[in-house]
Amino acid sequence: MSVLNQSQVPEFIDPSSQERHPLMTETDINNILVNGAMISLSKLKRARSFDARLYYYAEIGVYLEVSLSRGAGITDETRETLERIHMEATHEHMDANKALNQRLS
C-alpha cells in the first residue's frame, strides 16, 4: 500500500534555514499517522492476547480520530488510508476474538 507518491514527498529542508516549507509539516504528520497505524496493525496481527489486540486496535482508532482534525494539514488520502487500516484492524480483532471463543467453547 503506497501512502504517498514520490512527487508528494518534499525535498530535504536544511534545518538551519529560518524558512520552513509549509508542506513539510503536512507531509510529516501524514506519514506519522499512516506509519503509526500500520505499525499498530502489524502488532495487532501478532498479538497473542485479547488485551494486547484491544490495545493496538485502540491505537489505530486514535490515529483515525486524529486524522479527522481539520486545518492540521491532514490529507484526504491519509484519512482514507487510515479508514482502510481501521477496517482491516476491525476484521482482524473480531476474527481473533471469534477464534478464541470457539476454542473456549
Order of alpha helices (4+ residues) and beta strands (2+ residues): alpha-alpha-alpha
